[in-house]
Amino acid sequence: MDYVAILRDRLKHLQPRELHADRMRRASVLAVFLDGDSGARLLFTKKAQDIGYHSDQVSFPGGSIEKGETALEAALRETREEIGLTDSGLEILGRFHDDCVPISGYIITPYVAVLKGEPAFRLQRSEVVEVFTVPFDFFMDEANYGSGKVVIRESEFLVNGYTYGSYFIWGLTCRFIRSLIEIMKGTH
């Protein structure tokens, strides 16, 4: 299945849900598909352990929107800063539904892009310790969606997510993946 072509088409017609709240900060992320001979793979970062609320979590590249910057500009800048991936060679497919993380006080705007070929990464080690990819077929198989334990502020919680090898993808990143799946299936 050509996930990138489907997303390219569906995002053209999507009216993304926009969230607004006066007391929340704004951020954006970039969900990058690597589209090669082995099929579409989604790129993830593993955050460093000492960065605050999202320490040691799996996420998409992204971060806070700075004054005078659009959400897309912030997603591209943060992707460049965190993993060294420049916007040359990236095709922006579009944006999808905002979501929020009340515990950290952010509304996040997600974008989707595709990159042909294999990039060379330069990690900003103070923020990102690892980059990895997961075949999108993995997420399309509902048998791979389940639950796992996470520790937040020294308390253990059972949450929904995806276990891929040694990685547990949960929280906002998981919700964004679920949103992409709904868009792909036309059930959003």
Backbone bond lengths (Angstrom), bond angles and torsions (degrees), N, CA, C in turn:
res aa  C-N    CA-C-N  psi(-1)  N-CA   C-N-CA  omega(-1)  CA-C   N-CA-C  phi
1 M - - - 1.448 - - 1.530 108.72 -
2 D 1.313 116.62 136.86 1.466 121.58 -179.72 1.530 109.48 -91.24
3 Y 1.338 115.65 84.72 1.459 121.67 -176.35 1.526 112.09 -60.56
4 V 1.315 116.10 -38.59 1.470 119.83 -177.79 1.523 110.46 -64.63
5 A 1.325 117.59 -44.19 1.469 120.60 179.27 1.528 110.72 -63.58
6 I 1.324 116.77 -41.02 1.468 120.41 178.89 1.529 109.87 -63.36
7 L 1.336 117.17 -47.31 1.464 119.71 179.11 1.521 111.81 -62.90
8 R 1.327 116.31 -41.70 1.467 120.45 179.61 1.533 109.22 -55.41
9 D 1.320 116.34 -45.53 1.463 121.18 -179.09 1.526 112.19 -70.29
10 R 1.329 117.48 -47.23 1.468 121.04 -175.16 1.530 112.14 -68.24
11 L 1.327 117.39 -35.65 1.467 119.59 -178.64 1.524 112.02 -70.60
12 K 1.346 117.47 -23.78 1.470 120.73 176.47 1.521 110.86 -62.24
13 H 1.336 116.20 -32.12 1.462 121.31 -173.91 1.527 113.03 -104.06
14 L 1.321 117.38 -2.83 1.457 121.18 -176.75 1.523 111.00 -78.45
15 Q 1.304 116.67 134.37 1.463 122.28 170.21 1.524 106.01 -98.76
16 P 1.337 118.24 96.34 1.465 119.99 -174.39 1.532 112.33 -63.62
17 R 1.322 115.09 139.91 1.466 120.76 175.59 1.527 107.74 -72.02
18 E 1.313 116.01 127.08 1.461 121.20 178.31 1.520 108.96 -108.60
19 L 1.318 115.96 130.36 1.459 121.50 177.90 1.526 109.40 -101.92
20 H 1.320 115.37 146.20 1.467 121.22 178.61 1.529 108.74 -139.06
21 A 1.308 115.40 134.79 1.463 121.62 174.66 1.522 107.43 -156.89
22 D 1.317 115.32 126.60 1.462 120.71 -174.83 1.525 114.03 -58.76
23 R 1.304 117.55 -36.83 1.460 120.14 -173.00 1.523 113.97 -92.83
24 M 1.320 117.28 1.84 1.469 119.44 -179.27 1.521 109.89 -102.93
25 R 1.324 114.80 146.30 1.459 121.25 177.31 1.523 109.31 -84.74
26 R 1.329 115.91 164.15 1.465 121.37 -177.64 1.525 109.83 -109.83
27 A 1.324 115.38 142.52 1.458 122.49 175.16 1.518 107.82 -146.07
28 S 1.311 116.01 168.72 1.466 120.52 176.18 1.520 109.23 -145.97
29 V 1.322 114.56 155.95 1.460 121.39 179.35 1.522 109.14 -132.09
30 L 1.335 114.87 163.24 1.458 121.25 178.82 1.526 108.44 -126.13
31 A 1.327 115.76 112.36 1.467 121.71 174.31 1.523 106.45 -86.55
32 V 1.328 116.15 109.60 1.469 121.39 -174.71 1.522 109.83 -102.90
33 F 1.323 115.42 124.76 1.451 122.16 171.90 1.522 108.31 -94.54
34 L 1.312 116.81 130.85 1.459 121.85 168.88 1.519 105.26 -97.45
35 D 1.305 116.46 121.28 1.462 120.71 -173.62 1.517 108.78 -114.51
36 G 1.319 115.78 98.92 1.456 120.56 -178.33 1.511 111.57 -126.53
37 D 1.316 115.10 -165.17 1.459 121.09 -178.00 1.521 112.91 -61.36
38 S 1.331 117.38 -28.37 1.465 120.61 -178.07 1.529 112.61 -88.72
39 G 1.321 117.92 8.89 1.462 121.51 179.18 1.508 112.43 97.44
40 A 1.310 115.30 176.44 1.466 121.69 -176.43 1.524 110.69 -74.23
41 R 1.331 115.19 130.16 1.467 122.44 176.25 1.521 107.80 -124.08
42 L 1.312 115.57 141.61 1.452 121.27 179.65 1.523 108.80 -98.36
43 L 1.333 116.29 133.80 1.461 122.85 -175.50 1.525 110.64 -91.37
44 F 1.336 116.23 136.38 1.460 122.74 178.69 1.518 110.33 -131.06
45 T 1.331 114.74 156.83 1.461 120.90 171.40 1.516 108.04 -115.99
46 K 1.315 114.99 152.26 1.466 119.99 170.27 1.519 105.46 -109.61
47 K 1.334 115.28 121.14 1.458 121.63 -175.68 1.529 111.48 -71.44
48 A 1.318 115.06 153.02 1.464 121.34 175.72 1.527 109.30 -65.71
49 Q 1.321 116.39 162.80 1.466 120.70 -174.61 1.522 114.44 -78.71
50 D 1.312 118.92 -18.59 1.467 120.31 -172.50 1.526 113.26 -115.60
51 I 1.341 117.97 41.35 1.463 118.48 -176.16 1.524 114.15 -111.28
52 G 1.315 118.81 10.65 1.464 120.71 177.44 1.515 112.57 106.89
53 Y 1.329 115.44 -141.60 1.464 121.46 -173.51 1.531 113.86 -55.21
54 H 1.312 117.37 -35.06 1.467 120.27 -171.71 1.529 112.98 -103.86
55 S 1.316 116.73 20.85 1.468 121.94 179.80 1.523 111.25 -55.47
56 D 1.330 115.43 137.23 1.455 123.50 172.05 1.534 113.37 63.85
57 Q 1.327 118.12 17.97 1.461 121.50 -179.84 1.519 110.94 -100.54
58 V 1.308 114.63 158.39 1.460 122.35 174.39 1.524 107.72 -87.67
59 S 1.325 116.07 134.79 1.463 119.50 -178.02 1.516 110.44 -152.52
60 F 1.322 114.98 174.96 1.457 121.64 167.59 1.523 107.07 -88.35
61 P 1.333 118.26 153.37 1.467 119.10 174.73 1.528 110.01 -60.52
62 G 1.321 116.13 142.38 1.459 119.69 178.53 1.505 111.72 161.79
63 G 1.324 115.03 -179.38 1.451 120.00 -179.98 1.510 111.62 173.57
64 S 1.318 115.67 -165.36 1.463 123.38 -174.55 1.523 112.49 -63.13
65 I 1.328 114.08 144.99 1.467 120.95 174.75 1.521 107.09 -87.83
66 E 1.329 115.45 125.03 1.461 120.15 -179.61 1.519 110.66 -86.57
67 K 1.316 115.64 159.48 1.470 121.54 -179.68 1.530 109.96 -55.93
68 G 1.328 115.79 132.71 1.451 121.96 178.55 1.518 114.25 82.15
69 E 1.303 117.01 6.31 1.461 122.38 -175.91 1.530 108.93 -112.54
70 T 1.330 116.79 141.52 1.459 119.76 173.43 1.532 108.92 -80.10
71 A 1.318 115.74 165.62 1.466 120.14 177.89 1.526 110.74 -61.38
72 L 1.324 117.86 -40.65 1.465 120.53 178.96 1.526 110.86 -66.24
73 E 1.316 117.90 -43.37 1.467 120.57 177.56 1.519 110.94 -59.03
74 A 1.328 116.99 -40.31 1.467 120.64 179.00 1.521 110.97 -65.68
75 A 1.331 117.78 -44.01 1.472 120.99 179.61 1.526 110.62 -60.88
76 L 1.321 117.24 -42.60 1.473 120.78 179.48 1.528 111.00 -68.33
77 R 1.342 117.08 -43.20 1.467 120.65 179.16 1.525 110.83 -61.75
78 E 1.325 116.38 -47.67 1.460 120.46 -179.04 1.533 111.49 -63.72
79 T 1.321 117.34 -38.48 1.465 120.95 177.36 1.523 110.19 -62.72
80 R 1.322 116.14 -42.63 1.467 121.24 177.84 1.529 110.63 -64.00
81 E 1.343 117.10 -44.61 1.464 121.01 -178.34 1.528 112.17 -68.86
82 E 1.328 117.70 -43.25 1.460 121.46 -174.12 1.523 113.59 -74.55
83 I 1.351 116.33 -42.48 1.471 118.35 -173.13 1.522 114.37 -128.09
84 G 1.333 117.01 2.98 1.464 120.42 176.04 1.507 115.03 76.30
85 L 1.317 118.03 14.10 1.461 122.09 -179.27 1.520 108.61 -88.92
86 T 1.324 116.84 115.33 1.462 120.53 -179.01 1.524 109.48 -85.20
87 D 1.323 115.39 164.67 1.459 118.91 -178.57 1.525 112.88 -81.19
88 S 1.347 118.61 -4.25 1.460 118.98 173.85 1.528 107.28 -73.70
89 G 1.302 115.53 129.31 1.457 120.14 -176.89 1.507 113.58 92.04
90 L 1.333 117.29 -10.45 1.463 121.30 176.69 1.528 109.22 -90.48
91 E 1.297 116.16 133.42 1.459 120.84 171.67 1.531 106.80 -107.17
92 I 1.310 116.39 118.97 1.463 120.80 178.12 1.528 107.59 -79.60
93 L 1.329 116.05 118.17 1.456 120.92 -179.10 1.525 111.38 -83.74
94 G 1.325 117.08 -27.91 1.454 120.37 179.38 1.514 111.26 147.32
95 R 1.319 114.17 -174.50 1.461 119.47 177.24 1.511 108.63 -115.85
96 F 1.322 114.87 161.91 1.449 118.49 175.99 1.519 109.38 -133.42
97 H 1.316 118.97 -161.18 1.466 123.45 -165.12 1.524 113.76 -67.71
98 D 1.345 115.09 131.01 1.465 121.44 172.43 1.523 109.49 -59.86
99 D 1.309 114.92 154.33 1.459 121.51 173.35 1.524 106.13 -144.99
100 C 1.325 116.71 174.79 1.461 118.53 -177.78 1.521 111.29 -139.27
101 V 1.321 114.09 159.11 1.460 122.47 174.37 1.532 105.67 -125.71
102 P 1.334 116.66 92.15 1.470 119.55 -176.01 1.526 113.45 -58.47
103 I 1.340 118.15 -35.36 1.465 120.36 -176.71 1.526 112.19 -61.52
104 S 1.340 116.66 -33.26 1.464 119.19 178.65 1.528 111.97 -103.00
105 G 1.337 117.42 -3.97 1.461 120.80 174.24 1.509 115.01 76.58
106 Y 1.341 118.43 33.95 1.461 121.82 -177.86 1.518 112.69 -122.03
107 I 1.333 115.02 141.95 1.467 123.12 162.67 1.519 105.17 -103.36
108 I 1.328 117.07 130.33 1.457 121.23 -174.75 1.525 110.17 -117.78
109 T 1.323 115.72 131.73 1.453 123.20 176.14 1.525 108.37 -102.99
110 P 1.340 117.90 121.07 1.460 120.70 -178.63 1.533 112.83 -99.23
111 Y 1.308 114.75 142.80 1.467 122.88 173.51 1.518 108.33 -121.85
112 V 1.323 115.20 157.04 1.459 122.16 177.31 1.516 107.84 -120.58
113 A 1.333 115.99 136.70 1.461 121.72 177.22 1.523 108.59 -137.43
114 V 1.318 115.02 161.96 1.461 120.43 174.84 1.524 107.65 -127.07
115 L 1.325 114.96 143.67 1.454 122.12 177.99 1.514 107.55 -130.05
116 K 1.304 116.80 125.48 1.461 121.00 176.15 1.523 108.56 -83.41
117 G 1.319 116.32 143.33 1.458 120.78 176.04 1.516 112.57 85.04
118 E 1.316 114.86 -174.81 1.465 122.34 -177.44 1.532 109.71 -106.47
119 P 1.311 117.78 117.01 1.462 120.81 -178.62 1.528 112.09 -79.61
120 A 1.307 114.61 160.84 1.466 121.35 170.32 1.524 106.43 -101.90
121 F 1.316 116.66 127.31 1.460 120.48 -176.93 1.525 110.90 -101.25
122 R 1.343 115.87 146.10 1.454 124.43 169.96 1.518 106.16 -126.73
123 L 1.316 116.16 102.59 1.460 120.28 -173.81 1.521 112.10 -81.79
124 Q 1.310 116.19 138.43 1.450 122.17 170.05 1.530 105.12 -86.56
125 R 1.321 116.46 94.66 1.468 123.17 -168.87 1.528 113.94 -61.02
126 S 1.322 117.64 -20.74 1.459 118.60 177.65 1.533 111.58 -71.51
127 E 1.337 116.95 -17.70 1.458 121.29 -179.87 1.520 113.32 -116.29
128 V 1.332 116.92 -38.31 1.466 121.64 -172.74 1.523 109.35 -127.55
129 V 1.328 116.01 129.15 1.467 119.50 179.69 1.522 112.55 -102.39
130 E 1.338 116.91 -14.86 1.457 119.03 -175.78 1.528 110.64 -161.46
131 V 1.342 115.23 149.07 1.457 122.95 171.33 1.520 106.60 -123.06
132 F 1.330 116.39 136.99 1.460 120.27 176.72 1.523 109.18 -148.67
133 T 1.322 116.50 165.32 1.456 121.20 179.14 1.527 109.83 -124.22
134 V 1.320 114.70 155.92 1.463 122.30 177.57 1.527 107.12 -132.32
135 P 1.332 118.29 130.09 1.469 119.49 175.88 1.531 110.23 -58.19
136 F 1.323 117.04 134.93 1.466 119.06 -177.67 1.524 111.21 -66.40
137 D 1.318 118.09 -24.82 1.472 121.54 173.94 1.526 110.98 -53.44
138 F 1.329 116.74 -36.34 1.461 121.76 179.66 1.528 110.72 -57.15
139 F 1.340 116.87 -44.05 1.463 121.23 -178.10 1.529 112.13 -74.46
140 M 1.317 116.95 -28.69 1.460 120.34 179.95 1.524 112.25 -72.24
141 D 1.310 117.17 -17.04 1.467 121.87 178.04 1.532 108.46 -88.47
142 E 1.323 117.20 106.70 1.465 122.25 -176.53 1.527 112.93 -59.56
143 A 1.319 117.70 -21.31 1.469 120.26 178.25 1.526 111.32 -64.16
144 N 1.341 117.40 -19.64 1.466 121.41 -179.03 1.528 113.28 -87.54
145 Y 1.328 117.00 -5.59 1.464 121.43 179.62 1.524 107.78 -94.45
146 G 1.313 116.33 123.00 1.460 119.70 -177.27 1.511 111.03 -154.23
147 S 1.310 116.18 -146.52 1.457 119.79 -178.98 1.519 110.03 -129.70
148 G 1.305 114.43 161.20 1.454 121.77 178.56 1.518 109.71 -158.08
149 K 1.310 115.10 167.14 1.466 120.63 -179.42 1.520 110.37 -96.18
150 V 1.338 114.77 137.79 1.460 121.55 174.62 1.527 108.04 -130.60
151 V 1.315 115.25 154.69 1.464 120.56 176.67 1.524 107.89 -111.95
152 I 1.332 114.75 124.12 1.467 121.44 177.90 1.517 106.66 -126.28
153 R 1.329 115.54 119.59 1.468 121.10 -179.90 1.523 111.69 49.78
154 E 1.307 115.07 48.72 1.471 124.25 175.28 1.528 113.95 68.24
155 S 1.335 117.94 11.22 1.466 121.33 174.42 1.518 108.63 -114.29
156 E 1.331 115.93 142.96 1.455 120.76 -178.35 1.532 109.85 -97.90
157 F 1.343 115.33 136.74 1.458 121.85 -179.42 1.521 109.45 -131.61
158 L 1.332 116.57 149.97 1.449 123.15 172.61 1.525 106.67 -99.70
159 V 1.339 117.10 120.25 1.464 121.64 -176.24 1.523 109.91 -132.03
160 N 1.323 115.84 160.60 1.463 121.40 177.08 1.518 110.04 -80.60
161 G 1.321 115.70 150.09 1.447 119.86 177.59 1.517 111.86 173.88
162 Y 1.315 114.52 -164.61 1.458 123.02 -179.39 1.527 109.11 -123.62
163 T 1.316 116.42 131.57 1.456 120.76 172.19 1.510 107.29 -102.90
164 Y 1.331 115.09 117.93 1.458 121.27 178.53 1.528 106.94 -124.49
165 G 1.317 116.53 105.09 1.461 120.13 -174.56 1.517 109.48 60.36
166 S 1.318 116.68 -124.90 1.470 120.78 -179.74 1.531 112.57 -90.75
167 Y 1.329 117.32 3.66 1.466 121.20 -176.65 1.523 110.99 -99.92
168 F 1.321 116.45 138.73 1.459 121.40 171.55 1.522 106.77 -116.32
169 I 1.325 116.38 117.88 1.466 123.46 -176.64 1.525 106.99 -104.14
170 W 1.329 116.73 113.87 1.455 121.45 -173.44 1.522 109.75 -143.58
171 G 1.322 116.31 -174.62 1.462 121.67 175.32 1.515 112.72 65.42
172 L 1.318 115.11 -143.69 1.456 121.14 -176.63 1.522 111.80 -59.39
173 T 1.317 117.85 -40.47 1.462 120.51 -179.87 1.521 110.13 -60.89
174 C 1.311 117.06 -43.02 1.459 121.83 176.54 1.531 110.26 -62.04
175 R 1.323 117.29 -43.86 1.473 119.89 179.86 1.526 110.78 -63.00
176 F 1.331 117.63 -37.80 1.461 119.62 176.66 1.529 111.08 -65.01
177 I 1.320 117.52 -40.32 1.472 120.49 176.81 1.523 109.86 -61.61
178 R 1.329 116.55 -45.26 1.471 120.45 179.30 1.531 110.75 -60.64
179 S 1.328 116.61 -37.90 1.458 121.14 177.33 1.532 110.52 -64.99
180 L 1.331 117.42 -42.76 1.470 120.77 177.18 1.527 111.07 -61.70
181 I 1.323 117.07 -39.70 1.462 120.94 178.33 1.525 110.01 -63.27
182 E 1.330 117.03 -44.04 1.476 120.35 178.06 1.524 111.04 -61.90
183 I 1.322 116.97 -41.61 1.462 120.46 178.11 1.528 109.20 -63.48
184 M 1.327 116.81 -44.06 1.452 122.01 179.66 1.531 111.35 -59.77
185 K 1.334 115.81 -42.91 1.470 120.62 -177.96 1.528 112.71 -83.52
186 G 1.327 117.08 -8.13 1.454 120.02 -179.11 1.509 113.17 75.46
187 T 1.336 117.71 23.26 1.465 121.36 -177.58 1.525 112.19 -106.78
188 H 1.315 118.06 8.00 1.468 121.45 -178.69 1.492 108.81 -70.70
